[in-house]
């Protein structure tokens, strides 16, 4: 492990707070970043499933002005890339078979990375069934993997590792009815040596704690903080350690 990923892993285990620039303006994001840093959050993610992200750059810059927390871009497409971040999770949606999200968006991203020296973390992105159709499923036009068959998630994670990806992200999708099952997390953790991020559908400290105990290096929470307020950051951050 080298580069920015090693720097990030030095902060594991922990909570990552996902900021959606379509639902959070610059001032709100800055306030959340201050709170997250004070409450022991490991890192911030910024991203959305939709391409209408005119505020992404503004929100990222506002966060960087007030916080020293690592800020990772979690892009839905190459059109969402902005330079005011510490690294980009360069996602390959390996659970799907849509070539746009396996390689096409990566090709479109090349001009950005040629212009900006932002580290790219090659990430095997695995969408799991969270009990309802989420934005990422609708936008990517890919079906999630079944929640009750850990062996299928393991095969996809191992395939990502074998072709040289640097991290694995298991996601039930924003607003999922249920998070990724601990059994799936545990099976993937046992199979691969890569850094493991898990997100989607987590609304309680107990769910965050379950994901962490199952083997997640970083637990990602977004909607629970949007709906419950920044006051929940401390509780969820403590559960992810």
Secondary structure as GFF3:
##gff-version 3
##sequence-region A 1 241
A	DSSP	alpha_helix	3	9	.	.	.	ID=ss1
A	DSSP	beta_strand	14	19	.	.	.	ID=ss2
A	DSSP	alpha_helix	26	38	.	.	.	ID=ss3
A	DSSP	beta_strand	43	46	.	.	.	ID=ss4
A	DSSP	alpha_helix	56	66	.	.	.	ID=ss5
A	DSSP	beta_strand	70	73	.	.	.	ID=ss6
A	DSSP	three_ten_helix	78	80	.	.	.	ID=ss7
A	DSSP	beta_strand	87	93	.	.	.	ID=ss8
A	DSSP	alpha_helix	99	99	.	.	.	ID=ss9
A	DSSP	pi_helix	100	104	.	.	.	ID=ss10
A	DSSP	alpha_helix	105	115	.	.	.	ID=ss11
A	DSSP	beta_strand	119	127	.	.	.	ID=ss12
A	DSSP	alpha_helix	135	140	.	.	.	ID=ss13
A	DSSP	alpha_helix	150	162	.	.	.	ID=ss14
A	DSSP	beta_strand	167	171	.	.	.	ID=ss15
A	DSSP	alpha_helix	182	191	.	.	.	ID=ss16
A	DSSP	beta_strand	195	199	.	.	.	ID=ss17
A	DSSP	alpha_helix	205	214	.	.	.	ID=ss18
A	DSSP	beta_strand	218	221	.	.	.	ID=ss19
A	DSSP	alpha_helix	223	228	.	.	.	ID=ss20
A	DSSP	three_ten_helix	230	232	.	.	.	ID=ss21
A	DSSP	alpha_helix	233	239	.	.	.	ID=ss22
###
